[in-house]
Amino acid sequence: QLQASGGGLVQAGGSLRLSCAVSTLSNYVISWFRQLPGQEREFLAGTGTGRSTKYADSVKGRFTISRDGPKSAVSLQMNSLKAEDTAVYYCAAGRPVYRAYEQTTLYYYWGQGTQVTVSS
């Protein structure tokens, strides 16, 4: 029910925009996570149904999450990308309270993941 897209290869300092088609899940909290091989998924940014947003310190000021109501999509604009941003990026839908946006276990639906590779 979630479709993530927009990943690719970009040079360090560049930008990418990821999109997550949320279909019938537009009234859920939608968040973006990323994962490296052998590591746990890392919370990046989340947006609630009231347009509240929350960011991880590692991406604050560089990434922006937003809802595109008419398209039932949630975007993640990523600027000033670094080599360490290389990972598989996932969008997820759930109903966590604001203080728990980071908890992967509170999300019911996950997109298939999209690879982001930042070359240095």
A tleap script that builds the chain and sets N, CA, C and O, in Angstrom:
source leaprc.protein.ff14SB
mol = sequence {
  NGLN LEU GLN ALA SER GLY GLY GLY LEU VAL
  GLN ALA GLY GLY SER LEU ARG LEU SER CYS
  ALA VAL SER THR LEU SER ASN TYR VAL ILE
  SER TRP PHE ARG GLN LEU PRO GLY GLN GLU
  ARG GLU PHE LEU ALA GLY THR GLY THR GLY
  ARG SER THR LYS TYR ALA ASP SER VAL LYS
  GLY ARG PHE THR ILE SER ARG ASP GLY PRO
  LYS SER ALA VAL SER LEU GLN MET ASN SER
  LEU LYS ALA GLU ASP THR ALA VAL TYR TYR
  CYS ALA ALA GLY ARG PRO VAL TYR ARG ALA
  TYR GLU GLN THR THR LEU TYR TYR TYR TRP
  GLY GLN GLY THR GLN VAL THR VAL SER CSER
}
set mol.1.N position { 0.810 -1.196 0.000 }
set mol.1.CA position { 0.000 0.000 0.000 }
set mol.1.C position { 0.851 1.256 0.000 }
set mol.1.O position { 0.331 2.358 -0.174 }
set mol.2.N position { 2.152 1.102 0.193 }
set mol.2.CA position { 3.073 2.220 0.113 }
set mol.2.C position { 4.054 1.946 -1.017 }
set mol.2.O position { 4.569 0.836 -1.147 }
set mol.3.N position { 4.305 2.950 -1.820 }
set mol.3.CA position { 5.237 2.821 -2.928 }
set mol.3.C position { 6.263 3.935 -2.814 }
set mol.3.O position { 5.934 5.112 -2.963 }
set mol.4.N position { 7.511 3.558 -2.547 }
set mol.4.CA position { 8.592 4.536 -2.455 }
set mol.4.C position { 9.308 4.622 -3.793 }
set mol.4.O position { 9.495 3.616 -4.477 }
set mol.5.N position { 9.700 5.820 -4.154 }
set mol.5.CA position { 10.421 6.021 -5.407 }
set mol.5.C position { 11.324 7.239 -5.294 }
set mol.5.O position { 11.231 8.011 -4.340 }
set mol.6.N position { 12.192 7.400 -6.275 }
set mol.6.CA position { 13.015 8.593 -6.345 }
set mol.6.C position { 14.468 8.398 -5.971 }
set mol.6.O position { 15.253 9.342 -6.062 }
set mol.7.N position { 14.847 7.206 -5.553 }
set mol.7.CA position { 16.240 6.971 -5.208 }
set mol.7.C position { 17.128 6.990 -6.433 }
set mol.7.O position { 16.645 7.023 -7.564 }
set mol.8.N position { 18.423 6.969 -6.203 }
set mol.8.CA position { 19.363 6.960 -7.312 }
set mol.8.C position { 20.759 7.284 -6.850 }
set mol.8.O position { 21.066 7.238 -5.659 }
set mol.9.N position { 21.607 7.613 -7.815 }
set mol.9.CA position { 23.008 7.948 -7.563 }
set mol.9.C position { 23.188 9.454 -7.690 }
set mol.9.O position { 22.747 10.061 -8.666 }
set mol.10.N position { 23.827 10.041 -6.714 }
set mol.10.CA position { 24.049 11.479 -6.727 }
set mol.10.C position { 25.416 11.765 -6.123 }
set mol.10.O position { 25.904 11.002 -5.289 }
set mol.11.N position { 26.022 12.847 -6.536 }
set mol.11.CA position { 27.302 13.243 -5.967 }
set mol.11.C position { 27.099 13.927 -4.619 }
set mol.11.O position { 26.046 14.503 -4.346 }
set mol.12.N position { 28.116 13.850 -3.797 }
set mol.12.CA position { 28.063 14.530 -2.507 }
set mol.12.C position { 27.783 16.014 -2.715 }
set mol.12.O position { 28.341 16.651 -3.609 }
set mol.13.N position { 26.915 16.544 -1.876 }
set mol.13.CA position { 26.502 17.936 -2.012 }
set mol.13.C position { 25.267 18.123 -2.857 }
set mol.13.O position { 24.691 19.210 -2.898 }
set mol.14.N position { 24.858 17.064 -3.531 }
set mol.14.CA position { 23.698 17.136 -4.404 }
set mol.14.C position { 22.403 16.903 -3.658 }
set mol.14.O position { 22.379 16.811 -2.431 }
set mol.15.N position { 21.315 16.808 -4.427 }
set mol.15.CA position { 19.978 16.655 -3.855 }
set mol.15.C position { 19.225 15.524 -4.532 }
set mol.15.O position { 19.478 15.183 -5.688 }
set mol.16.N position { 18.301 14.956 -3.786 }
set mol.16.CA position { 17.365 13.973 -4.316 }
set mol.16.C position { 16.025 14.213 -3.634 }
set mol.16.O position { 15.961 14.718 -2.513 }
set mol.17.N position { 14.963 13.842 -4.328 }
set mol.17.CA position { 13.625 13.945 -3.741 }
set mol.17.C position { 12.970 12.570 -3.810 }
set mol.17.O position { 12.724 12.038 -4.893 }
set mol.18.N position { 12.698 12.015 -2.658 }
set mol.18.CA position { 12.003 10.736 -2.581 }
set mol.18.C position { 10.512 10.982 -2.442 }
set mol.18.O position { 10.084 11.977 -1.856 }
set mol.19.N position { 9.734 10.071 -2.985 }
set mol.19.CA position { 8.292 10.188 -2.880 }
set mol.19.C position { 7.708 8.860 -2.396 }
set mol.19.O position { 8.182 7.785 -2.761 }
set mol.20.N position { 6.686 8.962 -1.581 }
set mol.20.CA position { 6.008 7.776 -1.073 }
set mol.20.C position { 4.523 7.929 -1.375 }
set mol.20.O position { 3.849 8.785 -0.803 }
set mol.21.N position { 4.023 7.099 -2.274 }
set mol.21.CA position { 2.594 7.104 -2.574 }
set mol.21.C position { 1.874 6.363 -1.464 }
set mol.21.O position { 2.125 5.181 -1.227 }
set mol.22.N position { 0.976 7.068 -0.782 }
set mol.22.CA position { 0.396 6.499 0.433 }
set mol.22.C position { -1.001 5.941 0.213 }
set mol.22.O position { -1.568 5.343 1.127 }
set mol.23.N position { -1.567 6.118 -0.962 }
set mol.23.CA position { -2.854 5.520 -1.309 }
set mol.23.C position { -3.914 5.836 -0.268 }
set mol.23.O position { -4.231 7.003 -0.042 }
set mol.24.N position { -4.465 4.810 0.370 }
set mol.24.CA position { -5.548 5.012 1.346 }
set mol.24.C position { -5.030 5.283 2.754 }
set mol.24.O position { -5.816 5.357 3.699 }
set mol.25.N position { -3.721 5.429 2.902 }
set mol.25.CA position { -3.121 5.591 4.225 }
set mol.25.C position { -2.799 7.043 4.545 }
set mol.25.O position { -1.971 7.310 5.416 }
set mol.26.N position { -3.430 7.976 3.865 }
set mol.26.CA position { -3.095 9.387 4.047 }
set mol.26.C position { -3.447 9.908 5.436 }
set mol.26.O position { -2.966 10.971 5.828 }
set mol.27.N position { -4.279 9.182 6.193 }
set mol.27.CA position { -4.623 9.637 7.540 }
set mol.27.C position { -3.764 8.978 8.610 }
set mol.27.O position { -4.121 8.979 9.788 }
set mol.28.N position { -2.629 8.414 8.196 }
set mol.28.CA position { -1.672 7.822 9.116 }
set mol.28.C position { -0.471 8.757 9.280 }
set mol.28.O position { -0.247 9.649 8.462 }
set mol.29.N position { 0.277 8.544 10.323 }
set mol.29.CA position { 1.605 9.147 10.420 }
set mol.29.C position { 2.477 8.476 9.359 }
set mol.29.O position { 2.521 7.249 9.269 }
set mol.30.N position { 3.166 9.280 8.564 }
set mol.30.CA position { 4.058 8.755 7.541 }
set mol.30.C position { 5.473 9.190 7.883 }
set mol.30.O position { 5.734 10.371 8.114 }
set mol.31.N position { 6.373 8.236 7.913 }
set mol.31.CA position { 7.761 8.542 8.247 }
set mol.31.C position { 8.703 7.896 7.242 }
set mol.31.O position { 8.361 6.936 6.551 }
set mol.32.N position { 9.888 8.455 7.193 }
set mol.32.CA position { 10.970 7.908 6.377 }
set mol.32.C position { 12.050 7.349 7.293 }
set mol.32.O position { 12.411 7.962 8.298 }
set mol.33.N position { 12.556 6.183 6.930 }
set mol.33.CA position { 13.652 5.527 7.623 }
set mol.33.C position { 14.703 5.162 6.575 }
set mol.33.O position { 14.440 5.199 5.373 }
set mol.34.N position { 15.882 4.813 7.048 }
set mol.34.CA position { 16.890 4.263 6.158 }
set mol.34.C position { 17.605 3.126 6.872 }
set mol.34.O position { 17.589 3.028 8.099 }
set mol.35.N position { 18.226 2.279 6.080 }
set mol.35.CA position { 18.868 1.105 6.657 }
set mol.35.C position { 20.118 0.737 5.876 }
set mol.35.O position { 20.115 0.717 4.645 }
set mol.36.N position { 21.174 0.451 6.599 }
set mol.36.CA position { 22.402 -0.080 6.033 }
set mol.36.C position { 22.427 -1.573 6.310 }
set mol.36.O position { 21.811 -2.033 7.272 }
set mol.37.N position { 23.133 -2.338 5.479 }
set mol.37.CA position { 23.215 -3.785 5.697 }
set mol.37.C position { 23.690 -4.117 7.101 }
set mol.37.O position { 24.695 -3.580 7.568 }
set mol.38.N position { 22.977 -4.988 7.762 }
set mol.38.CA position { 23.379 -5.432 9.091 }
set mol.38.C position { 23.045 -4.473 10.209 }
set mol.38.O position { 23.379 -4.720 11.368 }
set mol.39.N position { 22.379 -3.367 9.864 }
set mol.39.CA position { 22.040 -2.385 10.885 }
set mol.39.C position { 20.527 -2.244 11.009 }
set mol.39.O position { 19.781 -2.656 10.120 }
set mol.40.N position { 20.086 -1.664 12.107 }
set mol.40.CA position { 18.669 -1.411 12.301 }
set mol.40.C position { 18.239 -0.216 11.464 }
set mol.40.O position { 19.047 0.621 11.061 }
set mol.41.N position { 16.938 -0.171 11.220 }
set mol.41.CA position { 16.412 0.973 10.489 }
set mol.41.C position { 16.487 2.221 11.354 }
set mol.41.O position { 16.187 2.201 12.548 }
set mol.42.N position { 16.895 3.303 10.712 }
set mol.42.CA position { 17.114 4.575 11.403 }
set mol.42.C position { 16.011 5.554 11.007 }
set mol.42.O position { 15.772 5.781 9.821 }
set mol.43.N position { 15.353 6.123 11.987 }
set mol.43.CA position { 14.337 7.139 11.735 }
set mol.43.C position { 14.988 8.394 11.181 }
set mol.43.O position { 16.042 8.822 11.652 }
set mol.44.N position { 14.349 8.980 10.173 }
set mol.44.CA position { 14.856 10.219 9.586 }
set mol.44.C position { 13.889 11.378 9.803 }
set mol.44.O position { 14.275 12.431 10.310 }
set mol.45.N position { 12.641 11.178 9.419 }
set mol.45.CA position { 11.655 12.250 9.492 }
set mol.45.C position { 10.256 11.660 9.469 }
set mol.45.O position { 10.015 10.613 8.869 }
set mol.46.N position { 9.343 12.346 10.128 }
set mol.46.CA position { 7.958 11.894 10.146 }
set mol.46.C position { 7.011 13.064 10.094 }
set mol.46.O position { 7.352 14.172 10.508 }
set mol.47.N position { 5.812 12.817 9.580 }
set mol.47.CA position { 4.789 13.854 9.527 }
set mol.47.C position { 3.463 13.268 9.949 }
set mol.47.O position { 3.056 12.204 9.482 }
set mol.48.N position { 2.781 13.990 10.857 }
set mol.48.CA position { 1.485 13.545 11.334 }
set mol.48.C position { 0.367 14.059 10.452 }
set mol.48.O position { 0.604 14.812 9.507 }
set mol.49.N position { -0.839 13.655 10.760 }
set mol.49.CA position { -1.983 14.069 9.957 }
set mol.49.C position { -2.271 15.547 10.084 }
set mol.49.O position { -2.917 16.133 9.215 }
set mol.50.N position { -1.800 16.154 11.151 }
set mol.50.CA position { -1.972 17.590 11.322 }
set mol.50.C position { -0.817 18.382 10.775 }
set mol.50.O position { -0.666 19.561 11.095 }
set mol.51.N position { 0.012 17.752 9.946 }
set mol.51.CA position { 1.162 18.388 9.302 }
set mol.51.C position { 2.307 18.652 10.267 }
set mol.51.O position { 3.258 19.346 9.907 }
set mol.52.N position { 2.244 18.112 11.496 }
set mol.52.CA position { 3.399 18.224 12.380 }
set mol.52.C position { 4.549 17.438 11.774 }
set mol.52.O position { 4.329 16.458 11.061 }
set mol.53.N position { 5.765 17.860 12.051 }
set mol.53.CA position { 6.934 17.171 11.524 }
set mol.53.C position { 7.956 16.953 12.622 }
set mol.53.O position { 8.006 17.681 13.613 }
set mol.54.N position { 8.767 15.933 12.417 }
set mol.54.CA position { 9.828 15.614 13.362 }
set mol.54.C position { 11.012 15.098 12.574 }
set mol.54.O position { 10.847 14.353 11.608 }
set mol.55.N position { 12.207 15.494 12.985 }
set mol.55.CA position { 13.413 15.109 12.265 }
set mol.55.C position { 14.446 14.525 13.210 }
set mol.55.O position { 14.530 14.906 14.377 }
set mol.56.N position { 15.221 13.607 12.694 }
set mol.56.CA position { 16.391 13.134 13.416 }
set mol.56.C position { 17.464 14.210 13.347 }
set mol.56.O position { 17.534 14.960 12.374 }
set mol.57.N position { 18.289 14.284 14.363 }
set mol.57.CA position { 19.342 15.306 14.391 }
set mol.57.C position { 20.285 15.162 13.198 }
set mol.57.O position { 20.831 16.154 12.714 }
set mol.58.N position { 20.475 13.947 12.732 }
set mol.58.CA position { 21.430 13.695 11.653 }
set mol.58.C position { 21.001 14.316 10.321 }
set mol.58.O position { 21.829 14.505 9.430 }
set mol.59.N position { 19.716 14.632 10.186 }
set mol.59.CA position { 19.240 15.177 8.908 }
set mol.59.C position { 18.572 16.540 9.054 }
set mol.59.O position { 18.196 17.157 8.058 }
set mol.60.N position { 18.423 17.009 10.282 }
set mol.60.CA position { 17.742 18.285 10.514 }
set mol.60.C position { 18.476 19.392 9.768 }
set mol.60.O position { 19.698 19.511 9.853 }
set mol.61.N position { 17.713 20.200 9.038 }
set mol.61.CA position { 18.302 21.282 8.270 }
set mol.61.C position { 18.706 20.882 6.861 }
set mol.61.O position { 18.954 21.745 6.020 }
set mol.62.N position { 18.775 19.573 6.593 }
set mol.62.CA position { 19.126 19.112 5.247 }
set mol.62.C position { 17.960 18.414 4.560 }
set mol.62.O position { 17.807 18.508 3.342 }
set mol.63.N position { 17.148 17.722 5.332 }
set mol.63.CA position { 16.012 16.981 4.783 }
set mol.63.C position { 14.717 17.676 5.186 }
set mol.63.O position { 14.604 18.236 6.276 }
set mol.64.N position { 13.742 17.627 4.280 }
set mol.64.CA position { 12.425 18.191 4.552 }
set mol.64.C position { 11.352 17.193 4.135 }
set mol.64.O position { 11.337 16.710 3.003 }
set mol.65.N position { 10.461 16.897 5.068 }
set mol.65.CA position { 9.347 16.000 4.774 }
set mol.65.C position { 8.100 16.837 4.563 }
set mol.65.O position { 7.878 17.826 5.262 }
set mol.66.N position { 7.284 16.434 3.592 }
set mol.66.CA position { 6.073 17.198 3.319 }
set mol.66.C position { 5.020 16.286 2.720 }
set mol.66.O position { 5.327 15.264 2.106 }
set mol.67.N position { 3.780 16.679 2.914 }
set mol.67.CA position { 2.650 15.949 2.343 }
set mol.67.C position { 2.156 16.697 1.110 }
set mol.67.O position { 2.053 17.924 1.105 }
set mol.68.N position { 1.859 15.943 0.085 }
set mol.68.CA position { 1.263 16.508 -1.113 }
set mol.68.C position { -0.150 15.973 -1.185 }
set mol.68.O position { -0.404 14.919 -1.768 }
set mol.69.N position { -1.079 16.723 -0.575 }
set mol.69.CA position { -2.438 16.219 -0.427 }
set mol.69.C position { -3.087 15.733 -1.694 }
set mol.69.O position { -3.584 14.607 -1.723 }
set mol.70.N position { -3.109 16.542 -2.763 }
set mol.70.CA position { -3.795 16.110 -3.988 }
set mol.70.C position { -3.225 14.829 -4.567 }
set mol.70.O position { -3.939 14.085 -5.240 }
set mol.71.N position { -1.958 14.558 -4.318 }
set mol.71.CA position { -1.334 13.369 -4.897 }
set mol.71.C position { -1.264 12.224 -3.903 }
set mol.71.O position { -0.743 11.156 -4.225 }
set mol.72.N position { -1.789 12.435 -2.682 }
set mol.72.CA position { -1.702 11.400 -1.647 }
set mol.72.C position { -0.303 10.848 -1.556 }
set mol.72.O position { -0.093 9.635 -1.588 }
set mol.73.N position { 0.655 11.748 -1.444 }
set mol.73.CA position { 2.053 11.338 -1.367 }
set mol.73.C position { 2.761 12.117 -0.281 }
set mol.73.O position { 2.354 13.219 0.085 }
set mol.74.N position { 3.809 11.536 0.221 }
set mol.74.CA position { 4.676 12.197 1.192 }
set mol.74.C position { 6.084 12.200 0.600 }
set mol.74.O position { 6.621 11.156 0.230 }
set mol.75.N position { 6.661 13.381 0.521 }
set mol.75.CA position { 7.981 13.525 -0.078 }
set mol.75.C position { 9.042 13.747 0.976 }
set mol.75.O position { 8.767 14.242 2.069 }
set mol.76.N position { 10.254 13.373 0.630 }
set mol.76.CA position { 11.426 13.668 1.449 }
set mol.76.C position { 12.443 14.349 0.545 }
set mol.76.O position { 13.098 13.703 -0.273 }
set mol.77.N position { 12.564 15.650 0.703 }
set mol.77.CA position { 13.551 16.418 -0.051 }
set mol.77.C position { 14.875 16.345 0.692 }
set mol.77.O position { 14.968 16.735 1.856 }
set mol.78.N position { 15.887 15.847 0.018 }
set mol.78.CA position { 17.185 15.648 0.650 }
set mol.78.C position { 18.221 16.538 -0.032 }
set mol.78.O position { 18.502 16.379 -1.220 }
set mol.79.N position { 18.776 17.461 0.718 }
set mol.79.CA position { 19.780 18.379 0.197 }
set mol.79.C position { 21.113 18.157 0.900 }
set mol.79.O position { 21.182 17.513 1.947 }
set mol.80.N position { 22.155 18.695 0.309 }
set mol.80.CA position { 23.500 18.611 0.899 }
set mol.80.C position { 23.828 17.179 1.288 }
set mol.80.O position { 24.274 16.908 2.403 }
set mol.81.N position { 23.605 16.279 0.362 }
set mol.81.CA position { 23.795 14.863 0.659 }
set mol.81.C position { 25.260 14.532 0.889 }
set mol.81.O position { 26.156 15.118 0.281 }
set mol.82.N position { 25.478 13.579 1.781 }
set mol.82.CA position { 26.820 13.148 2.142 }
set mol.82.C position { 26.962 11.664 1.830 }
set mol.82.O position { 25.970 10.955 1.666 }
set mol.83.N position { 28.193 11.209 1.752 }
set mol.83.CA position { 28.439 9.797 1.472 }
set mol.83.C position { 27.773 8.900 2.514 }
set mol.83.O position { 27.303 7.807 2.197 }
set mol.84.N position { 27.737 9.370 3.751 }
set mol.84.CA position { 27.143 8.566 4.825 }
set mol.84.C position { 25.622 8.518 4.763 }
set mol.84.O position { 24.998 7.827 5.567 }
set mol.85.N position { 25.017 9.235 3.827 }
set mol.85.CA position { 23.572 9.122 3.609 }
set mol.85.C position { 23.231 7.928 2.715 }
set mol.85.O position { 22.058 7.611 2.518 }
set mol.86.N position { 24.246 7.278 2.182 }
set mol.86.CA position { 24.021 6.110 1.342 }
set mol.86.C position { 23.348 5.000 2.140 }
set mol.86.O position { 23.856 4.571 3.175 }
set mol.87.N position { 22.197 4.539 1.647 }
set mol.87.CA position { 21.417 3.518 2.348 }
set mol.87.C position { 20.195 3.176 1.499 }
set mol.87.O position { 19.963 3.776 0.449 }
set mol.88.N position { 19.424 2.206 1.969 }
set mol.88.CA position { 18.098 1.951 1.409 }
set mol.88.C position { 17.107 2.740 2.244 }
set mol.88.O position { 17.112 2.660 3.472 }
set mol.89.N position { 16.268 3.493 1.579 }
set mol.89.CA position { 15.318 4.372 2.250 }
set mol.89.C position { 13.912 3.768 2.154 }
set mol.89.O position { 13.491 3.292 1.100 }
set mol.90.N position { 13.205 3.803 3.281 }
set mol.90.CA position { 11.871 3.234 3.369 }
set mol.90.C position { 10.890 4.278 3.886 }
set mol.90.O position { 11.237 5.101 4.734 }
set mol.91.N position { 9.674 4.240 3.374 }
set mol.91.CA position { 8.604 4.994 3.999 }
set mol.91.C position { 7.713 4.016 4.752 }
set mol.91.O position { 7.628 2.836 4.413 }
set mol.92.N position { 7.056 4.529 5.773 }
set mol.92.CA position { 6.248 3.681 6.633 }
set mol.92.C position { 5.038 4.448 7.128 }
set mol.92.O position { 5.076 5.672 7.258 }
set mol.93.N position { 3.968 3.724 7.401 }
set mol.93.CA position { 2.732 4.320 7.905 }
set mol.93.C position { 2.343 3.648 9.214 }
set mol.93.O position { 2.405 2.425 9.342 }
set mol.94.N position { 1.946 4.458 10.174 }
set mol.94.CA position { 1.526 3.917 11.455 }
set mol.94.C position { 0.791 4.961 12.246 }
set mol.94.O position { 0.400 6.005 11.726 }
set mol.95.N position { 0.610 4.663 13.513 }
set mol.95.CA position { -0.086 5.611 14.391 }
set mol.95.C position { 0.669 5.838 15.699 }
set mol.95.O position { 0.076 5.777 16.776 }
set mol.96.N position { 1.971 6.098 15.611 }
set mol.96.CA position { 2.710 6.386 16.840 }
set mol.96.C position { 2.388 7.780 17.343 }
set mol.96.O position { 2.036 8.658 16.556 }
set mol.97.N position { 2.502 7.989 18.633 }
set mol.97.CA position { 2.414 9.343 19.157 }
set mol.97.C position { 3.713 10.058 18.805 }
set mol.97.O position { 4.713 9.424 18.469 }
set mol.98.N position { 3.684 11.385 18.887 }
set mol.98.CA position { 4.812 12.189 18.400 }
set mol.98.C position { 6.139 11.764 19.011 }
set mol.98.O position { 7.152 11.682 18.316 }
set mol.99.N position { 6.132 11.493 20.318 }
set mol.99.CA position { 7.399 11.180 20.992 }
set mol.99.C position { 7.932 9.819 20.593 }
set mol.99.O position { 9.069 9.475 20.916 }
set mol.100.N position { 7.109 9.033 19.886 }
set mol.100.CA position { 7.502 7.669 19.515 }
set mol.100.C position { 7.658 7.485 18.008 }
set mol.100.O position { 7.689 6.350 17.534 }
set mol.101.N position { 7.755 8.541 17.267 }
set mol.101.CA position { 7.889 8.425 15.820 }
set mol.101.C position { 9.065 7.537 15.421 }
set mol.101.O position { 9.040 6.906 14.364 }
set mol.102.N position { 10.091 7.488 16.264 }
set mol.102.CA position { 11.314 6.744 15.931 }
set mol.102.C position { 11.160 5.240 16.027 }
set mol.102.O position { 12.004 4.509 15.508 }
set mol.103.N position { 10.121 4.757 16.668 }
set mol.103.CA position { 9.990 3.331 16.957 }
set mol.103.C position { 9.415 2.572 15.765 }
set mol.103.O position { 8.244 2.732 15.420 }
set mol.104.N position { 10.241 1.758 15.150 }
set mol.104.CA position { 9.831 1.028 13.947 }
set mol.104.C position { 8.677 0.065 14.219 }
set mol.104.O position { 7.878 -0.217 13.326 }
set mol.105.N position { 8.589 -0.436 15.447 }
set mol.105.CA position { 7.563 -1.432 15.752 }
set mol.105.C position { 6.158 -0.846 15.752 }
set mol.105.O position { 5.180 -1.593 15.778 }
set mol.106.N position { 6.042 0.470 15.724 }
set mol.106.CA position { 4.727 1.116 15.766 }
set mol.106.C position { 4.184 1.427 14.375 }
set mol.106.O position { 3.135 2.058 14.240 }
set mol.107.N position { 4.886 0.990 13.358 }
set mol.107.CA position { 4.438 1.224 11.981 }
set mol.107.C position { 3.877 -0.070 11.401 }
set mol.107.O position { 4.483 -1.135 11.516 }
set mol.108.N position { 2.713 0.044 10.780 }
set mol.108.CA position { 2.011 -1.133 10.291 }
set mol.108.C position { 2.372 -1.475 8.845 }
set mol.108.O position { 2.362 -2.641 8.450 }
set mol.109.N position { 2.685 -0.462 8.078 }
set mol.109.CA position { 2.909 -0.657 6.646 }
set mol.109.C position { 4.258 -0.069 6.251 }
set mol.109.O position { 4.669 0.983 6.740 }
set mol.110.N position { 4.931 -0.776 5.354 }
set mol.110.CA position { 6.239 -0.335 4.884 }
set mol.110.C position { 6.290 -0.389 3.369 }
set mol.110.O position { 5.747 -1.300 2.745 }
set mol.111.N position { 6.946 0.595 2.793 }
set mol.111.CA position { 7.208 0.559 1.370 }
set mol.111.C position { 8.329 -0.414 1.064 }
set mol.111.O position { 8.921 -0.993 1.975 }
set mol.112.N position { 8.623 -0.598 -0.220 }
set mol.112.CA position { 9.576 -1.624 -0.628 }
set mol.112.C position { 11.024 -1.167 -0.528 }
set mol.112.O position { 11.935 -1.979 -0.689 }
set mol.113.N position { 11.252 0.100 -0.268 }
set mol.113.CA position { 12.620 0.591 -0.167 }
set mol.113.C position { 13.154 1.094 -1.493 }
set mol.113.O position { 12.854 0.540 -2.551 }
set mol.114.N position { 13.934 2.132 -1.426 }
set mol.114.CA position { 14.572 2.689 -2.614 }
set mol.114.C position { 16.018 3.038 -2.262 }
set mol.114.O position { 16.288 3.639 -1.222 }
set mol.115.N position { 16.936 2.654 -3.137 }
set mol.115.CA position { 18.362 2.818 -2.864 }
set mol.115.C position { 18.802 4.245 -3.159 }
set mol.115.O position { 18.507 4.798 -4.218 }
set mol.116.N position { 19.503 4.818 -2.214 }
set mol.116.CA position { 20.146 6.124 -2.400 }
set mol.116.C position { 21.643 5.916 -2.248 }
set mol.116.O position { 22.108 5.411 -1.226 }
set mol.117.N position { 22.388 6.307 -3.260 }
set mol.117.CA position { 23.836 6.187 -3.230 }
set mol.117.C position { 24.454 7.554 -3.464 }
set mol.117.O position { 24.192 8.200 -4.479 }
set mol.118.N position { 25.273 7.987 -2.520 }
set mol.118.CA position { 25.933 9.284 -2.621 }
set mol.118.C position { 27.417 9.044 -2.803 }
set mol.118.O position { 28.072 8.460 -1.940 }
set mol.119.N position { 27.944 9.496 -3.928 }
set mol.119.CA position { 29.355 9.289 -4.215 }
set mol.119.C position { 30.165 10.478 -3.705 }
set mol.119.O position { 29.754 11.632 -3.833 }
set mol.120.N position { 31.305 10.178 -3.134 }
set mol.120.CA position { 32.141 11.250 -2.562 }
set mol.120.C position { 33.172 11.727 -3.571 }
set mol.120.O position { 33.962 12.622 -3.270 }
savepdb mol mol.pdb
quit
